Amino acid sequence: MKLDSNLKNNSITQDMKTQFRNFPMVPRVIFGSGCFSQLGDILLPKRKSSEAPFIFLVDDFFENEEFVSKVPTMFNDEIIFISADEEPKTAQVDALVAQIREKYSELPSGVIGIGGGTLLDLAKAVSILLNNKGLAKEYQGWDLVGKPALYHVGVPTISGTGAEVSRTTVLLGPEKKLGINSDYTTFDQVLLDPDFTKTVPKDQWFYTGMDCFIHCVESLTGTYLNAFSQSYGEKSMELCKEVFLGDISESDSRDKLMMASWHGGMSIAYSQVGIAHAMSYGLSYQLGIKHGIGNCLVFQYLEEFYPEGVALFNQMMEKHDIQLPKGICANLTQDDFDIMIGVSLSLEPLWENALGKDWKETITPEKLQEMFQKI
């Protein structure tokens, strides 16, 4: 599969300021089965005082005594269990920040996110807003954060989103779905413990894993492609093929998908995603469809733009007997379509990465509505 064929022709077309960006990376990472047990030792030297708690934002799937006993809390540390059933929202971030500020006399020592992309994005956003004035919606965009975030740690419990490595935290706001993209968003520490992914349901495992796969396709075929993003994207693609088309053990699959997620996140960090993500944001904003399945719903109809990627995607769906829902957009009003189209088209860097600077000649609102109507 020659997804790197655009490298020579397209890498020089990227804006030079973006191409040579001084990109922040996660400075510390631990990988391995059982490494979550090291979290207490990692946090201890970061504790400011006995009155400055660590706040653990945790997927409520883990709300049980066995898990709580493994969380290294001390003094007045707090575990806040949060449902991941819906996409993270700016209002949710604001409510958490207000709750924490009201309860504690000192700023927390840090924020730890434990869960999938929703919890990781919430942890990143809350750590930013605790140390910056205003509301979360005011920071949706690129490089709007003025002060560093509080110390924050990410512990992914499912693999694929790349949220553990990215410089963005994607939030649903009152007017748009858009990330807080900043040099201060990236986690200070990440723990990659594949044991957490043992309990992930099959459909969710597939949809979130396809988020990673689609990251790779969109990065490796994009006009923003460069040697940095290509090196990570190719490795992530290789791992995705092993996991979703190969014959490997469950243990190897967990390990490799976790590393595919990491490499896929790194690939798009220095380039961009593309059409599937732009359209998925529209679906999510208007219909509340979660990001992973939203990408799959869109990507199945993008053969015109990603023929090799869609062919592989179809093979993966067949191998794992995945049936996507039908008729999602069958009964939508024109207002619904207009909102989804507006959200999707507002993400101009994604379209430019996919189709080049003249992308508006290919993607009109009418064309985009036709694409949505297939879903």
Buried (B, 14 or more C-beta within 10 A) or exposed (E): EEBBEBBEEBBEBBEEEEBEBEEEEBEEBBBEBEBBEBBEEBBEEBBBEEEBBBBBBBBBBBEEEEBBEEBBBEEBBBBBBBEBEEBBBBBBBBEBBEBBEEEBEEBBBBBBBBBBBBBBBBBBBBBBBBBBEEBBBBBBBEEBBEEBBBBBBBBBBBBBBBBBBBBBBBBBBEEBBBBBBBBBBBBBBBBBBBBBBEEBEEBBBBBBBBBBBBBBBBBBBBBBBBEBBBBBBBBBBBBBBBBBEEEEEEEEBBBBBBBBBBBBBBBBBBBBBBBBBBBBBBBBBBBEBBBBBBBBBBBBBBBEBBEBBBEBBEEBBEEBEBEBEEEBBEEBEEEBBBBBBBBBBBBEBBBBBBBBEEBEEEBEEEEBBEBBEEB
